[in-house]
Amino acid sequence: MSSVAVIDYGMGNLHSIAKALQHADAGVNVQISADPQVINAADRVVFPGVGAMRDCMQALHDTGLADVIREAAASKPLLGICLGMQALLSDSEEGGNIPCLNVFEGHVRRFSEHLTDKDGNTLKIPHMGWNQVKQQAHPLWDNIPQNSRFYFVHSYYAVPDHIEESIASSDYPQPFTCALAKNQIFAVQFHPEKSQTVGLQLLKNFLHWNGRF
C-alpha cells in the first residue's frame, strides 16, 4: 500500500488535509506524524500550514523537522500547501525577513495595501475566497480544467527567483505565483482540501505522481 505522511509541527488543520487525501484515494495509507522515521519511510510527504511564518519556522527548528523536510524534498514527491508553500522559499517579509527552508530560491512578500480591482473597488487583505488559477503544464494539473477556481486565504505570496519554477498564477489584482514546482516538489498557495472537486483531483494526482514532469 502506498503511504503519505502529513507533517505535524503543531500548526494547521491536519485532519482536514488527511481526510481529503483519504477521500482522494481510499487505498492510500495516510499518517499524520512528527516522527522523522515515519516521514522518511513514507512514499510521499505533505507539508501543510496556517498561521505566522515566525512561529512556523521556530516550530520546524525546535522539532528538527526543517532538515527532515529538506531531505524529503530531495528524495520523494512532496506537496507544500499554503504556509507550507511559503516556508519552502528563502525568506519571508512576515515577521521581519524570516529565513525559511530555501528549497525554492525566492521570497515571500505581503500584498500591497490599498489594492483595487479594475472598477476601483477596494480589495481586502487577506486575499480570501475562490479565485481562478492559470496553469502551466504539469502532471498535477491532469484532469483539472484551465482557469479552475481554488480556495485561497493569505496575505503573503511567493516571488520565485526562477520564473520557470512558477507553475501557476492567479490575479489579485495583478498576477502572482500560486504554485511552484521543480524536480519532485509541488507547492500551492491555495487549499486543495477546501477546493471541492478540483482540489480532490489535485490531491489524487499527487498521490499517483512519480515525481517527474
Solvent accessible surface area in square Angstrom, and as a share of the most:
residue,aa,sasa,rsa
1,M,180,0.80
2,S,41,0.27
3,S,18,0.12
4,V,1,0.01
5,A,0,0.00
6,V,0,0.00
7,I,0,0.00
8,D,47,0.24
9,Y,11,0.04
10,G,68,0.66
11,M,32,0.14
12,G,33,0.32
13,N,101,0.52
14,L,14,0.07
15,H,140,0.63
16,S,34,0.22
17,I,2,0.01
18,A,13,0.10
19,K,156,0.66
20,A,10,0.08
21,L,0,0.00
22,Q,68,0.30
23,H,137,0.61
24,A,16,0.13
25,D,29,0.15
26,A,88,0.68
27,G,45,0.43
28,V,7,0.04
29,N,60,0.31
30,V,27,0.16
31,Q,76,0.34
32,I,57,0.29
33,S,15,0.09
34,A,50,0.39
35,D,62,0.32
36,P,55,0.35
37,Q,141,0.63
38,V,39,0.23
39,I,0,0.00
40,N,79,0.40
41,A,82,0.64
42,A,8,0.06
43,D,68,0.35
44,R,34,0.12
45,V,0,0.00
46,V,0,0.00
47,F,0,0.00
48,P,9,0.06
49,G,3,0.03
50,V,66,0.38
51,G,54,0.52
52,A,37,0.29
53,M,0,0.00
54,R,131,0.48
55,D,83,0.43
56,C,0,0.00
57,M,6,0.02
58,Q,105,0.47
59,A,22,0.17
60,L,0,0.00
61,H,104,0.47
62,D,103,0.54
63,T,72,0.42
64,G,38,0.37
65,L,0,0.00
66,A,3,0.02
67,D,84,0.43
68,V,11,0.06
69,I,0,0.00
70,R,87,0.32
71,E,98,0.44
72,A,3,0.02
73,A,4,0.03
74,A,81,0.63
75,S,79,0.51
76,K,26,0.11
77,P,16,0.10
78,L,0,0.00
79,L,0,0.00
80,G,0,0.00
81,I,1,0.01
82,C,11,0.06
83,L,6,0.03
84,G,0,0.00
85,M,0,0.00
86,Q,8,0.03
87,A,0,0.00
88,L,0,0.00
89,L,0,0.00
90,S,25,0.16
91,D,33,0.17
92,S,0,0.00
93,E,69,0.31
94,E,31,0.14
95,G,45,0.43
96,G,52,0.50
97,N,103,0.53
98,I,15,0.08
99,P,97,0.61
100,C,10,0.06
101,L,3,0.01
102,N,82,0.42
103,V,21,0.12
104,F,0,0.00
105,E,81,0.36
106,G,0,0.00
107,H,51,0.23
108,V,0,0.00
109,R,81,0.29
110,R,93,0.34
111,F,12,0.05
112,S,73,0.47
113,E,99,0.44
114,H,169,0.76
115,L,28,0.14
116,T,64,0.37
117,D,43,0.22
118,K,190,0.80
119,D,105,0.54
120,G,50,0.49
121,N,86,0.44
122,T,103,0.60
123,L,35,0.17
124,K,161,0.68
125,I,40,0.20
126,P,52,0.33
127,H,6,0.03
128,M,118,0.53
129,G,16,0.15
130,W,96,0.34
131,N,25,0.13
132,Q,76,0.34
133,V,0,0.00
134,K,77,0.32
135,Q,25,0.11
136,Q,106,0.47
137,A,97,0.75
138,H,14,0.06
139,P,43,0.27
140,L,0,0.00
141,W,11,0.04
142,D,76,0.40
143,N,130,0.67
144,I,9,0.05
145,P,90,0.56
146,Q,102,0.45
147,N,62,0.32
148,S,14,0.09
149,R,125,0.46
150,F,0,0.00
151,Y,49,0.19
152,F,0,0.00
153,V,46,0.27
154,H,11,0.05
155,S,23,0.15
156,Y,34,0.13
157,Y,51,0.19
158,A,2,0.02
159,V,58,0.33
160,P,16,0.10
161,D,80,0.41
162,H,70,0.31
163,I,131,0.66
164,E,127,0.57
165,E,19,0.09
166,S,19,0.12
167,I,9,0.05
168,A,2,0.01
169,S,28,0.18
170,S,0,0.00
171,D,51,0.27
172,Y,32,0.12
173,P,44,0.27
174,Q,128,0.57
175,P,95,0.60
176,F,11,0.05
177,T,13,0.07
178,C,0,0.00
179,A,0,0.00
180,L,0,0.00
181,A,2,0.02
182,K,55,0.23
183,N,97,0.50
184,Q,34,0.15
185,I,5,0.03
186,F,0,0.00
187,A,0,0.00
188,V,0,0.00
189,Q,0,0.00
190,F,0,0.00
191,H,7,0.03
192,P,0,0.00
193,E,36,0.16
194,K,94,0.40
195,S,1,0.01
196,Q,127,0.57
197,T,109,0.64
198,V,30,0.17
199,G,0,0.00
200,L,48,0.24
201,Q,40,0.18
202,L,0,0.00
203,L,0,0.00
204,K,93,0.39
205,N,19,0.10
206,F,0,0.00
207,L,6,0.03
208,H,116,0.52
209,W,10,0.03
210,N,99,0.51
211,G,9,0.09
212,R,178,0.65
213,F,127,0.53
